[in-house]
């Protein structure tokens, strides 16, 4: 990952974050064009990202090569992995793991006792399993998406 910069995100990053997630919609929604997932799409769009980035309960980091956004990770309430999105051309190169570990370590340094939840897209469960998460419930289909509840705990937590 040459020339990669990872930093805390700001509200100015909202357009790039929203665009990155929008480009990944075929991986995230039941219908490849997002039909039926309008509520979800609105909740991950640029305006929503601006709202989240402005709240203290969310902590975002972005990975950039130059000005190009390659990935984003966000933790809500210091316990829930809210976003982990990687640009499609970067899938399988370790950036997801790197961002997760940074977010996890940051949250634990700020008092997380070593337990996280995530609502994985069905297409991302393999990644989360490789990161040490376990499935915590049955997949739930709603609003044009499928969430797979998952949990991660540190050894001894």
N, C-alpha and C positions, 0 to 999 in steps of 0.2 A: 504494500500500500504506500507507494512512493508519493511524496509531496502531500500527505494527508494532514489536515488540521482538524482537531476535534475541540470544540469550545461550547460554552453555555450558549443557548439560543436566546435571541431577543425577539421582540414583537416584529422587528423588521424582517425576520426570517419567515414569517407566516406565509407570504405568497409562495416561496419556494417549497415549504413543507406541504402546503395544500396541494401544490402541483405535483409533487412527488407521490403523495398518496393517491391522487386522482389517476396518475399513470398506472398505478398498481391495482385499480379497481377490478380488473378481470380475475385477479387472485383472491379478492376479498368478498365479492358478492356472488350470490347463487347464480344469477343471470350474468353472462359475460359483459353485457352492456349496462348493468346496474339497474335493470328494470325491477321495480318493487323495493329498491334499496334507497329511495330518495331521502328518507330520514337519516340513514347512516351517512350518505354522501354529504348531506348538509352538516352533519356533526364532525366531519373530518375536513371540510373545506377551509378556504382561506379565512373567512370571517370567524369560524369556530376556532381556528388556530390562534387568531389574534386574541380572542377571549381567553383561551386556555393559557397562553403565554403571559397574559396580564394578571393571572391569579397566583397567589403564593402557594396554593396546594399542588401546583404542577412544577416540575423541574425538568427542563428540556436540555438536551445536548444535540449538536449537529456535527456531522462529519463532512468536510469540504475538501475538494481538490481545486485549488484556486478559488473561484467564485461558484463552482458547480457543487450543488448539494448532492451528496452520495447517500446519506443516511441520516435518520433522526431516531432518537430514543427519548421517551418521556416517562416519568414516574409520577403518579398521582398519590397524594397523601402519604408519601414516603414508603408505601407498601404495595402499590398496584402498578405493574408495568403497563402503562397506558398506550404507548406507541413504541413500536420497533419496526421501522420501515427502511428498506434498503433499495436503492435504485436497481432495476432489473439487471443491468449490465454488471453489477457488482455482486450479484447473488453467488454464493458458494466460495467467496474469497476470504471469509473470516471477519468481515466488517460487522455483521450482526452480533457475533460473539464479542467482539471488541467493545461495541457500544453497550451491550447488555452488561458486561463485566464492569465497565466504567460506571454505568447507572447504579448497578447493584452496590458496588463499593462506595459510591458517593452517598447512597441512601443509608447504608450501614454506618458510615462515618457520622451521619446526622441522626443516628439513634434507632434505625431499623434493627430489630432483634435477630434478623436472619430469616425472614419469611416474606415471600412475595406471591401475589396472584397475577394472572393474566387471562384474558379472554382471547384465546388464539383463533385466528381464522383457520378453517379446516385445512387449508393448503399449507399452513405454517406449523402444524403440530410436530412434524419431524424435526424442524429446527429447535423448537422448544424442548423436545425430548433430548436432543443432543446437548442442550444447554443445562440439562439437569432437572427440568420441570417434569412433573408427573400429572397425568390427567386426573382431575378432581371431581368430575361429573360427566354426565352424558352430553353430547353436542346438543345445542339449542338453536333451532332455526327460527328467526324472527326478522321482520322488516327487511327481507331480502338478503340476509347474511346468515352465516352459521358461526356461532361462538362455541368454542371448546374450552370449558373452564379448566385451568391448570394451576398448579401450585409449585413453588420452589422453596426448599428449606435448606439452610446451611447445616452441615454436620453438627449435631449437638444442639440445634435450635429447638 
